Amino acid sequence: MTVDSDFDEEHTVHWRISANRVGRIVSTSGQLYLTDNYLVFSPYPTGFGDVRETGIPFAGIRSIDVVKPGTRGVLDTILKGGFRTRIRIELENDREELFIVHDVDEALSKIRNAIHA
């Protein structure tokens, strides 16, 4: 689901962190936001990767966990940030989103607390 680019006016941002959203081949740098009902990734305007703002409704999240480094094979490790621990969000439509953040434990805790509030 895509959220309007001016979502700050429609949604209260409770927390944000710099993050990379892992794509098929490239990761995109930006900000990960928590609002009342969404986890939103807003990419920096670099011209590379998927530059659309993406909002994930809390109701559409099936589970949240982490992917440890090197656990998904060589290509994932080399191309998709697999040298670092990533946050994995499994969606109700069987897709997944992967995010690389500096403080995985803090981000995981904030996201889980927001979803279960």
CYANA upper distance limits for C-alpha pairs under 8 A (distance plus 0.5 A):
  1 MET  CA     54 THR  CA      6.77
  1 MET  CA     55 GLY  CA      6.04
  1 MET  CA     56 ILE  CA      6.65
  1 MET  CA     57 PRO  CA      8.19
  2 THR  CA     52 ARG  CA      8.18
  2 THR  CA     53 GLU  CA      6.75
  2 THR  CA     54 THR  CA      5.20
  2 THR  CA     55 GLY  CA      5.73
  2 THR  CA     56 ILE  CA      8.38
  3 VAL  CA      7 PHE  CA      7.03
  3 VAL  CA     40 VAL  CA      8.24
  3 VAL  CA     53 GLU  CA      6.99
  3 VAL  CA     54 THR  CA      6.50
  3 VAL  CA     55 GLY  CA      5.72
  4 ASP  CA     53 GLU  CA      8.19
  5 SER  CA     53 GLU  CA      7.09
  6 ASP  CA     10 GLU  CA      7.90
  7 PHE  CA     11 HIS  CA      6.10
  8 ASP  CA     12 THR  CA      6.62
  8 ASP  CA     13 VAL  CA      7.10
 11 HIS  CA     35 THR  CA      6.47
 11 HIS  CA     36 ASP  CA      7.27
 12 THR  CA     35 THR  CA      5.87
 12 THR  CA     36 ASP  CA      6.92
 13 VAL  CA     33 TYR  CA      6.97
 13 VAL  CA     34 LEU  CA      6.26
 13 VAL  CA     35 THR  CA      5.05
 13 VAL  CA     36 ASP  CA      7.88
 14 HIS  CA     33 TYR  CA      7.98
 14 HIS  CA     34 LEU  CA      6.12
 14 HIS  CA     35 THR  CA      6.09
 14 HIS  CA     36 ASP  CA      8.00
 15 TRP  CA     33 TYR  CA      6.28
 15 TRP  CA     34 LEU  CA      5.79
 15 TRP  CA     35 THR  CA      7.94
 15 TRP  CA    110 LYS  CA      8.49
 16 ARG  CA     31 GLN  CA      7.02
 16 ARG  CA     32 LEU  CA      5.93
 16 ARG  CA     33 TYR  CA      4.85
 16 ARG  CA     34 LEU  CA      6.84
 17 ILE  CA     31 GLN  CA      6.11
 17 ILE  CA     32 LEU  CA      5.83
 17 ILE  CA     33 TYR  CA      7.25
 17 ILE  CA    101 VAL  CA      7.95
 17 ILE  CA    107 ALA  CA      8.32
 18 SER  CA     29 SER  CA      8.06
 18 SER  CA     30 GLY  CA      6.38
 18 SER  CA     31 GLN  CA      5.02
 18 SER  CA     32 LEU  CA      6.67
 18 SER  CA    101 VAL  CA      7.02
 18 SER  CA    102 HIS  CA      8.24
 19 ALA  CA     29 SER  CA      6.42
 19 ALA  CA     30 GLY  CA      6.01
 19 ALA  CA     31 GLN  CA      5.92
 19 ALA  CA     32 LEU  CA      6.42
 19 ALA  CA     99 PHE  CA      6.86
 19 ALA  CA    100 ILE  CA      6.02
 19 ALA  CA    101 VAL  CA      5.28
 19 ALA  CA    102 HIS  CA      8.08
 20 ASN  CA     27 SER  CA      6.30
 20 ASN  CA     28 THR  CA      5.69
 20 ASN  CA     29 SER  CA      4.84
 20 ASN  CA     30 GLY  CA      6.56
 20 ASN  CA     31 GLN  CA      8.28
 20 ASN  CA     99 PHE  CA      5.99
 20 ASN  CA    100 ILE  CA      5.51
 20 ASN  CA    101 VAL  CA      7.21
 21 ARG  CA     27 SER  CA      5.82
 21 ARG  CA     28 THR  CA      5.70
 21 ARG  CA     29 SER  CA      7.04
 21 ARG  CA     30 GLY  CA      8.18
 21 ARG  CA     41 PHE  CA      8.07
 21 ARG  CA     97 GLU  CA      7.95
 21 ARG  CA     98 LEU  CA      6.50
 21 ARG  CA     99 PHE  CA      5.15
 21 ARG  CA    100 ILE  CA      7.07
 22 VAL  CA     26 VAL  CA      6.95
 22 VAL  CA     27 SER  CA      4.70
 22 VAL  CA     28 THR  CA      7.04
 22 VAL  CA     80 LYS  CA      6.51
 22 VAL  CA     81 GLY  CA      7.75
 22 VAL  CA     97 GLU  CA      7.73
 22 VAL  CA     98 LEU  CA      5.80
 22 VAL  CA     99 PHE  CA      6.36
 22 VAL  CA    100 ILE  CA      7.88
 23 GLY  CA     27 SER  CA      5.69
 23 GLY  CA     28 THR  CA      7.80
 23 GLY  CA     49 GLY  CA      8.00
 23 GLY  CA     50 ASP  CA      8.22
 23 GLY  CA     80 LYS  CA      7.68
 23 GLY  CA     98 LEU  CA      8.42
 24 ARG  CA     80 LYS  CA      7.85
 25 ILE  CA     79 LEU  CA      6.29
 25 ILE  CA     80 LYS  CA      6.90
 26 VAL  CA     49 GLY  CA      6.71
 26 VAL  CA     79 LEU  CA      7.40
 26 VAL  CA     80 LYS  CA      7.27
 27 SER  CA     49 GLY  CA      7.26
 27 SER  CA     80 LYS  CA      7.38
 27 SER  CA     81 GLY  CA      8.22
 28 THR  CA     43 PRO  CA      6.97
 28 THR  CA     44 TYR  CA      8.32
 28 THR  CA     48 PHE  CA      7.64
 28 THR  CA     49 GLY  CA      6.15
 28 THR  CA     50 ASP  CA      7.28
 28 THR  CA     51 VAL  CA      8.15
 29 SER  CA     43 PRO  CA      6.21
 29 SER  CA     44 TYR  CA      6.50
 30 GLY  CA     41 PHE  CA      7.36
 30 GLY  CA     42 SER  CA      5.99
 30 GLY  CA     43 PRO  CA      4.41
 30 GLY  CA     44 TYR  CA      5.24
 31 GLN  CA     41 PHE  CA      6.25
 31 GLN  CA     42 SER  CA      5.75
 31 GLN  CA     43 PRO  CA      6.81
 31 GLN  CA     44 TYR  CA      8.10
 32 LEU  CA     39 LEU  CA      7.58
 32 LEU  CA     40 VAL  CA      6.18
 32 LEU  CA     41 PHE  CA      5.05
 32 LEU  CA     42 SER  CA      6.94
 33 TYR  CA     39 LEU  CA      6.25
 33 TYR  CA     40 VAL  CA      5.47
 33 TYR  CA     41 PHE  CA      6.81
 33 TYR  CA     42 SER  CA      8.32
 34 LEU  CA     38 TYR  CA      6.55
 34 LEU  CA     39 LEU  CA      5.36
 34 LEU  CA     40 VAL  CA      6.88
 34 LEU  CA    111 ILE  CA      7.66
 34 LEU  CA    114 ALA  CA      7.98
 35 THR  CA     39 LEU  CA      6.96
 35 THR  CA     40 VAL  CA      8.14
 36 ASP  CA    114 ALA  CA      8.11
 37 ASN  CA     57 PRO  CA      6.35
 37 ASN  CA     58 PHE  CA      6.11
 37 ASN  CA     59 ALA  CA      8.50
 37 ASN  CA    115 ILE  CA      8.18
 38 TYR  CA     55 GLY  CA      6.46
 38 TYR  CA     56 ILE  CA      5.86
 38 TYR  CA     57 PRO  CA      4.95
 38 TYR  CA     58 PHE  CA      5.98
 39 LEU  CA     55 GLY  CA      6.21
 39 LEU  CA     56 ILE  CA      5.62
 39 LEU  CA     57 PRO  CA      6.99
 39 LEU  CA     58 PHE  CA      7.46
 39 LEU  CA    111 ILE  CA      8.27
 40 VAL  CA     53 GLU  CA      7.67
 40 VAL  CA     54 THR  CA      6.10
 40 VAL  CA     55 GLY  CA      4.73
 40 VAL  CA     56 ILE  CA      6.64
 41 PHE  CA     53 GLU  CA      6.27
 41 PHE  CA     54 THR  CA      5.75
 41 PHE  CA     55 GLY  CA      6.92
 42 SER  CA     51 VAL  CA      8.42
 42 SER  CA     52 ARG  CA      7.72
 42 SER  CA     53 GLU  CA      5.12
 42 SER  CA     54 THR  CA      7.13
 43 PRO  CA     50 ASP  CA      8.39
 43 PRO  CA     51 VAL  CA      6.14
 43 PRO  CA     52 ARG  CA      7.40
 43 PRO  CA     53 GLU  CA      6.85
 44 TYR  CA     51 VAL  CA      7.91
 45 PRO  CA     51 VAL  CA      7.19
 46 THR  CA     51 VAL  CA      8.28
 47 GLY  CA     51 VAL  CA      7.44
 56 ILE  CA     60 GLY  CA      7.25
 56 ILE  CA     61 ILE  CA      8.00
 57 PRO  CA     61 ILE  CA      7.56
 58 PHE  CA    115 ILE  CA      6.27
 60 GLY  CA     91 LEU  CA      6.18
 60 GLY  CA     92 GLU  CA      5.75
 60 GLY  CA     93 ASN  CA      8.28
 61 ILE  CA     89 ILE  CA      7.36
 61 ILE  CA     90 GLU  CA      6.60
 61 ILE  CA     91 LEU  CA      5.02
 61 ILE  CA     92 GLU  CA      6.26
 62 ARG  CA     89 ILE  CA      8.10
 62 ARG  CA     90 GLU  CA      5.96
 62 ARG  CA     91 LEU  CA      5.59
 62 ARG  CA     92 GLU  CA      5.74
 63 SER  CA     89 ILE  CA      6.46
 63 SER  CA     90 GLU  CA      5.67
 63 SER  CA     91 LEU  CA      7.57
 64 ILE  CA     87 ILE  CA      7.72
 64 ILE  CA     88 ARG  CA      6.23
 64 ILE  CA     89 ILE  CA      5.14
 64 ILE  CA     90 GLU  CA      6.78
 64 ILE  CA    108 LEU  CA      8.25
 64 ILE  CA    112 ARG  CA      7.94
 65 ASP  CA     87 ILE  CA      6.52
 65 ASP  CA     88 ARG  CA      5.79
 65 ASP  CA     89 ILE  CA      7.17
 65 ASP  CA    108 LEU  CA      8.16
 66 VAL  CA     85 THR  CA      7.08
 66 VAL  CA     86 ARG  CA      6.02
 66 VAL  CA     87 ILE  CA      5.07
 66 VAL  CA     88 ARG  CA      5.77
 67 VAL  CA     71 THR  CA      7.69
 67 VAL  CA     85 THR  CA      6.14
 67 VAL  CA     86 ARG  CA      5.72
 67 VAL  CA     87 ILE  CA      6.89
 67 VAL  CA     88 ARG  CA      6.88
 68 LYS  CA     82 GLY  CA      8.11
 68 LYS  CA     84 ARG  CA      7.47
 68 LYS  CA     85 THR  CA      5.20
 68 LYS  CA     86 ARG  CA      7.27
 69 PRO  CA     77 THR  CA      7.64
 69 PRO  CA     82 GLY  CA      5.56
 69 PRO  CA     83 PHE  CA      5.37
 69 PRO  CA     84 ARG  CA      5.56
 69 PRO  CA     85 THR  CA      5.78
 69 PRO  CA     86 ARG  CA      8.38
 70 GLY  CA     74 VAL  CA      7.78
 70 GLY  CA     76 ASP  CA      8.32
 70 GLY  CA     77 THR  CA      6.07
 70 GLY  CA     82 GLY  CA      6.15
 70 GLY  CA     83 PHE  CA      6.67
 71 THR  CA     77 THR  CA      8.42
 71 THR  CA     82 GLY  CA      8.25
 72 ARG  CA     76 ASP  CA      6.35
 72 ARG  CA     77 THR  CA      7.39
 72 ARG  CA     82 GLY  CA      8.09
 73 GLY  CA     77 THR  CA      6.72
 74 VAL  CA     78 ILE  CA      6.61
 75 LEU  CA     79 LEU  CA      6.18
 75 LEU  CA     80 LYS  CA      7.99
 76 ASP  CA     80 LYS  CA      5.45
 76 ASP  CA     81 GLY  CA      7.56
 76 ASP  CA     82 GLY  CA      6.16
 77 THR  CA     81 GLY  CA      6.36
 77 THR  CA     82 GLY  CA      4.09
 77 THR  CA     83 PHE  CA      6.06
 78 ILE  CA     82 GLY  CA      6.84
 78 ILE  CA     83 PHE  CA      7.80
 81 GLY  CA     86 ARG  CA      8.23
 81 GLY  CA    100 ILE  CA      7.91
 82 GLY  CA     86 ARG  CA      8.06
 84 ARG  CA    100 ILE  CA      7.92
 85 THR  CA    100 ILE  CA      7.64
 85 THR  CA    104 VAL  CA      7.87
 86 ARG  CA     98 LEU  CA      6.71
 86 ARG  CA     99 PHE  CA      6.04
 86 ARG  CA    100 ILE  CA      5.40
 86 ARG  CA    101 VAL  CA      7.69
 86 ARG  CA    104 VAL  CA      7.76
 87 ILE  CA     98 LEU  CA      6.04
 87 ILE  CA     99 PHE  CA      5.62
 87 ILE  CA    100 ILE  CA      6.92
 87 ILE  CA    101 VAL  CA      8.31
 87 ILE  CA    104 VAL  CA      7.45
 87 ILE  CA    108 LEU  CA      7.65
 88 ARG  CA     96 GLU  CA      7.20
 88 ARG  CA     97 GLU  CA      6.31
 88 ARG  CA     98 LEU  CA      5.20
 88 ARG  CA     99 PHE  CA      7.21
 89 ILE  CA     96 GLU  CA      5.97
 89 ILE  CA     97 GLU  CA      5.62
 89 ILE  CA     98 LEU  CA      6.92
 90 GLU  CA     94 ASP  CA      7.09
 90 GLU  CA     95 ARG  CA      6.60
 90 GLU  CA     96 GLU  CA      4.98
 90 GLU  CA     97 GLU  CA      7.14
 91 LEU  CA     95 ARG  CA      5.85
 91 LEU  CA     96 GLU  CA      6.25
 91 LEU  CA     97 GLU  CA      8.32
100 ILE  CA    104 VAL  CA      8.30
101 VAL  CA    107 ALA  CA      8.01
103 ASP  CA    107 ALA  CA      6.75
104 VAL  CA    108 LEU  CA      6.41
105 ASP  CA    109 SER  CA      6.63
106 GLU  CA    110 LYS  CA      6.65
107 ALA  CA    111 ILE  CA      6.58
108 LEU  CA    112 ARG  CA      6.55
109 SER  CA    113 ASN  CA      6.50
110 LYS  CA    114 ALA  CA      6.62
111 ILE  CA    115 ILE  CA      6.74
112 ARG  CA    116 HIS  CA      6.67
113 ASN  CA    117 ALA  CA      6.38
